[in-house]
Amino acid sequence: MNARLLVVMVLALLGSSLLLVHTSYESRRVFAELDRARAEQRRLDAEFKRLDAEAQAQATHLRVEKVAREKLRMRTPLPGVIERVDDATAVARAGATVASTAGAGAAGGGLAGKKTPEVAQ
């Protein structure tokens, strides 16, 4: 009976030792993976900051105006085309336009072919 107890104890010791080795290995593996993930996070944070700064530089007023003029061939409207309005006038005109458009639309008219002035603020 002592021999059986001794064999069981030795097997339990071996099993416990193997479990300890396996747990230590998994712990090191997970820690290495965590370290790689943190390094990736630092790299991505640095890239985000760089891209954010680049986006802010691209969105400056002068840059947008330059692209609009050169690539899109946009220009500042002529003073005769610009019509300045205040809020009350704009609301009244919008109401009148909606009413006249509804009446003209029913009669077959509408805004097709009519030139509307640019509104600058």
Secondary structure, 3 states (H helix, E strand, C coil): CHHHHHHHHHHHHHHHHHHHHHHHHHHHHHHHHHHHHHHHHHHHHHHHHHHHHHHHHHCCHHHHHHHHHHCCCCCCCCCCCEECCCHHHHHHHHHHHHHHHHHHHHCCCCCCCCCCCEECC
